[in-house]
Amino acid sequence: MKYEDILFEVRDRVAHIRINRPDVMNAFRAQTVDELIHAIGEAGWNREIGAIVLGGAGDHAFCTGGDQTGHTDGGYGGRGTIGLAIEQLQTTIRDVPKVVIARVQGYAIGGGNVLVTVCDLAVASERAIFGQVGPKVGSVDPGFGTALLARVVGEKRAREMWFTCRRYTAGQALSMGLINTVVGHEALDNEIDRLCAEIVEKSPTALAIAKQSFNADSESIRAIGALGFQSLALFYDTAESKEGVNAFLEKRRPAFRAPKGAR
């Protein structure tokens, strides 16, 4: 596959994959998701590669989720339940027998925050910002982005993230267990390289078994997510969801509830 939306590089037995859409804060469209699935799969099943680093191009954003400019007519226009093969991307990250590390140098919002959640490890710059945005734009991640997040950061904090759509600093993300390490912005790549060097010298089979053993405890979320995304596809066809997208694109506050007496 020829990549247009991502960058792919292998060095020192580590695959470095970055979303290359900095002009839209590395928000993903359907093509981006398909390219990520392909690249992570290629790297994940390559015996010569010992770890995968997932990041975003530029200094400002890791990933800010789905590109709302492509969210029209009840979906994102590509394949998958909602026009984005996001379920396949999340499960690919979990299924490949390699440690996948999120490199978070800036905003990890919405679907970007979910990618951090799904990755095995996460290292962040002190400038990183985390949070969910779905209920502000008439959307939600009804699988790993909610249920797995609750296991990672705790039920109350996960509910707070989704119900309020607040933003959290790297220090707060570290304290709640969403990420593993926070470093100075200029030290981020050195820290990533140091971590990868530790991982690639370990037994690849032992790491693969350990990863799938960790995953086994939360594997039921995959089925929950499949049901949830079917519901989400129906929700995207509603006026309520479309109002969220339109308000975002028009840079105004959404009016999800009709005025009194309008119903």
C-alpha positions as CSV (number, residue, x, y, z in Angstrom):
1,M,0.0,0.0,0.0
2,K,1.2,3.5,-0.8
3,Y,0.9,5.7,2.2
4,E,-0.5,9.3,1.8
5,D,-1.8,10.0,5.3
6,I,0.9,8.4,7.5
7,L,4.7,8.2,7.7
8,F,6.4,4.8,8.2
9,E,10.0,4.3,9.1
10,V,11.9,1.4,10.6
11,R,15.1,2.0,12.5
12,D,16.9,-0.1,15.1
13,R,14.3,-2.8,14.8
14,V,11.5,-0.4,15.8
15,A,8.7,0.7,13.5
16,H,7.8,4.4,13.8
17,I,4.3,5.2,12.4
18,R,3.0,8.7,12.5
19,I,-0.3,10.2,11.3
20,N,0.8,12.9,8.9
21,R,-2.0,15.3,8.8
22,P,-0.8,18.2,11.0
23,D,-2.9,20.7,9.2
24,V,-6.0,19.2,10.9
25,M,-4.2,18.3,14.2
26,N,-3.7,14.7,12.9
27,A,-7.4,14.0,12.8
28,F,-8.0,10.8,10.9
29,R,-10.3,10.2,7.9
30,A,-11.2,6.8,6.5
31,Q,-8.1,6.6,4.4
32,T,-5.9,7.4,7.4
33,V,-7.4,4.6,9.4
34,D,-7.0,2.1,6.6
35,E,-3.3,3.1,6.2
36,L,-2.7,2.7,10.0
37,I,-4.3,-0.7,10.0
38,H,-2.1,-1.8,7.1
39,A,1.1,-0.3,8.6
40,I,0.6,-1.7,12.1
41,G,-0.3,-5.1,10.7
42,E,2.8,-5.1,8.5
43,A,5.1,-4.1,11.3
44,G,3.3,-6.2,13.9
45,W,3.8,-9.5,12.0
46,N,7.4,-8.7,10.9
47,R,9.7,-10.9,12.9
48,E,12.6,-8.4,12.5
49,I,10.6,-5.7,14.3
50,G,10.6,-5.6,18.0
51,A,8.3,-2.7,18.9
52,I,6.0,-0.2,17.3
53,V,5.8,3.5,18.1
54,L,2.5,5.3,17.1
55,G,2.6,9.1,17.0
56,G,1.5,12.2,15.1
57,A,3.5,14.5,12.9
58,G,4.4,18.0,14.0
59,D,4.6,19.5,17.5
60,H,0.9,20.2,18.3
61,A,-1.1,17.0,18.2
62,F,-0.8,13.3,18.6
63,C,-4.3,12.8,17.2
64,T,-7.6,14.6,17.7
65,G,-9.9,11.8,16.5
66,G,-12.2,11.7,13.5
67,D,-12.0,14.5,11.0
68,Q,-15.3,16.2,11.3
69,T,-15.1,17.8,7.9
70,G,-15.6,14.2,6.5
71,H,-18.4,13.4,8.9
72,T,-21.4,13.8,6.6
73,D,-24.6,11.9,5.8
74,G,-24.5,9.9,9.0
75,G,-20.9,8.6,8.8
76,Y,-17.4,9.2,7.6
77,G,-17.7,7.8,4.0
78,G,-15.4,4.9,4.3
79,R,-15.8,1.2,5.2
80,G,-16.7,0.0,8.6
81,T,-19.8,0.3,10.7
82,I,-19.6,4.1,10.9
83,G,-17.6,4.8,7.7
84,L,-14.3,4.5,9.6
85,A,-12.7,1.1,10.3
86,I,-11.9,2.3,13.8
87,E,-12.9,-1.1,15.4
88,Q,-10.4,-2.9,13.2
89,L,-7.7,-0.3,14.0
90,Q,-8.2,-0.7,17.7
91,T,-8.2,-4.5,17.5
92,T,-5.1,-4.5,15.2
93,I,-3.2,-2.6,17.9
94,R,-4.2,-5.1,20.5
95,D,-3.8,-8.2,18.3
96,V,-0.3,-7.7,16.8
97,P,2.3,-9.6,18.9
98,K,4.4,-6.5,19.5
99,V,4.5,-3.8,22.1
100,V,2.8,-0.7,20.7
101,I,3.9,2.6,22.3
102,A,2.0,5.8,22.0
103,R,4.3,8.8,21.5
104,V,2.2,11.8,22.7
105,Q,3.7,15.2,22.0
106,G,0.6,17.3,22.0
107,Y,-3.2,17.0,21.9
108,A,-4.6,13.5,22.3
109,I,-8.3,14.3,22.1
110,G,-11.4,12.1,21.3
111,G,-10.3,9.2,19.1
112,G,-6.7,10.2,19.8
113,N,-7.3,9.7,23.5
114,V,-8.8,6.3,22.7
115,L,-5.7,5.3,20.7
116,V,-3.6,6.1,23.8
117,T,-5.9,3.9,25.9
118,V,-5.6,1.0,23.5
119,C,-1.8,1.2,23.0
120,D,0.3,-1.0,25.4
121,L,2.4,1.8,26.7
122,A,2.3,5.6,26.4
123,V,5.1,8.2,26.8
124,A,4.1,11.9,26.8
125,S,5.6,15.3,26.6
126,E,4.9,17.7,29.3
127,R,2.9,19.7,26.7
128,A,0.5,16.8,26.0
129,I,-3.2,17.3,26.6
130,F,-5.8,14.5,26.9
131,G,-9.5,14.2,26.9
132,Q,-12.7,13.1,25.3
133,V,-15.0,15.2,23.1
134,G,-17.7,12.9,21.8
135,P,-20.7,14.2,23.7
136,K,-19.8,17.7,22.5
137,V,-20.1,16.7,18.8
138,G,-22.9,14.0,19.0
139,S,-20.6,11.0,19.2
140,V,-19.1,8.4,21.5
141,D,-16.8,5.4,21.5
142,P,-19.0,2.6,22.8
143,G,-16.2,0.0,23.1
144,F,-12.6,0.2,24.1
145,G,-12.8,4.0,24.4
146,T,-15.2,3.7,27.3
147,A,-15.1,0.3,28.9
148,L,-11.3,-0.2,28.6
149,L,-10.7,3.4,29.6
150,A,-12.6,2.6,32.8
151,R,-10.2,-0.3,33.5
152,V,-7.2,1.9,32.8
153,V,-8.1,5.1,34.8
154,G,-10.9,3.9,37.0
155,E,-14.6,4.0,36.6
156,K,-15.3,7.4,38.2
157,R,-12.5,9.2,36.3
158,A,-13.5,7.6,33.0
159,R,-17.1,8.7,33.4
160,E,-15.9,12.2,34.3
161,M,-13.8,12.3,31.1
162,W,-16.8,11.4,28.9
163,F,-19.6,13.2,30.8
164,T,-17.8,16.5,31.1
165,C,-15.3,16.5,28.1
166,R,-12.7,18.2,30.3
167,R,-9.1,18.3,29.2
168,Y,-6.3,16.9,31.3
169,T,-2.6,17.7,31.5
170,A,0.2,15.1,31.1
171,G,0.7,15.2,34.8
172,Q,-2.9,14.4,35.5
173,A,-2.9,11.7,32.9
174,L,0.1,10.1,34.6
175,S,-1.5,10.3,38.0
176,M,-4.6,8.5,36.7
177,G,-2.6,5.8,34.9
178,L,-3.5,6.7,31.3
179,I,0.2,7.1,30.4
180,N,3.5,5.6,31.8
181,T,5.9,8.5,31.7
182,V,6.0,12.3,31.3
183,V,9.2,14.0,30.1
184,G,10.3,17.4,28.9
185,H,9.2,18.1,25.3
186,E,12.7,18.0,23.9
187,A,13.5,14.7,25.7
188,L,10.5,12.8,24.3
189,D,12.2,11.0,21.5
190,N,15.2,10.1,23.6
191,E,12.8,8.6,26.2
192,I,11.0,6.7,23.5
193,D,14.3,5.4,22.1
194,R,15.4,4.3,25.5
195,L,12.2,2.4,26.2
196,C,12.3,0.7,22.8
197,A,15.9,-0.3,23.3
198,E,14.8,-2.1,26.5
199,I,11.9,-3.8,24.8
200,V,13.6,-5.1,21.7
201,E,16.3,-7.0,23.6
202,K,13.6,-9.0,25.5
203,S,12.2,-12.4,24.3
204,P,9.7,-11.6,21.5
205,T,7.7,-14.7,22.2
206,A,7.5,-14.0,25.9
207,L,6.3,-10.4,25.2
208,A,3.7,-11.7,22.7
209,I,2.3,-14.2,25.2
210,A,2.3,-11.5,28.0
211,K,0.5,-9.0,25.8
212,Q,-2.3,-11.5,24.8
213,S,-2.5,-12.6,28.4
214,F,-3.1,-9.0,29.5
215,N,-5.6,-8.6,26.7
216,A,-7.6,-11.7,27.6
217,D,-9.1,-10.0,30.7
218,S,-10.7,-7.3,28.6
219,E,-11.4,-9.2,25.4
220,S,-15.1,-9.2,26.0
221,I,-15.1,-5.4,25.3
222,R,-14.5,-6.2,21.6
223,A,-18.0,-7.8,21.4
224,I,-19.5,-4.9,23.4
225,G,-17.9,-2.5,21.1
226,A,-19.3,-4.3,18.0
227,L,-22.8,-3.9,19.4
228,G,-22.1,-0.3,20.4
229,F,-20.9,0.7,17.0
230,Q,-24.0,-0.6,15.4
231,S,-26.0,1.7,17.7
232,L,-23.6,4.5,16.9
233,A,-24.2,4.1,13.2
234,L,-28.0,4.5,13.8
235,F,-27.3,7.5,16.1
236,Y,-25.3,9.3,13.4
237,D,-28.4,9.4,11.3
238,T,-30.3,11.4,13.9
239,A,-30.8,15.2,14.0
240,E,-29.2,15.3,17.4
241,S,-25.9,13.8,16.2
242,K,-25.9,15.9,13.0
243,E,-26.4,19.0,15.2
244,G,-23.2,18.2,17.0
245,V,-21.2,17.9,13.8
246,N,-22.7,21.1,12.3
247,A,-22.1,23.1,15.5
248,F,-18.4,22.0,15.5
249,L,-17.9,23.0,11.9
250,E,-19.7,26.3,12.4
251,K,-17.8,27.0,15.6
252,R,-20.9,27.5,17.7
253,R,-22.4,25.9,20.8
254,P,-24.6,22.9,19.8
255,A,-28.3,23.0,20.6
256,F,-29.0,19.3,21.3
257,R,-32.3,19.9,23.1
258,A,-35.2,21.6,21.5
259,P,-36.6,24.7,23.3
260,K,-39.5,24.2,25.7
261,G,-42.8,23.9,23.8
262,A,-41.1,22.9,20.5
263,R,-42.0,19.3,21.0
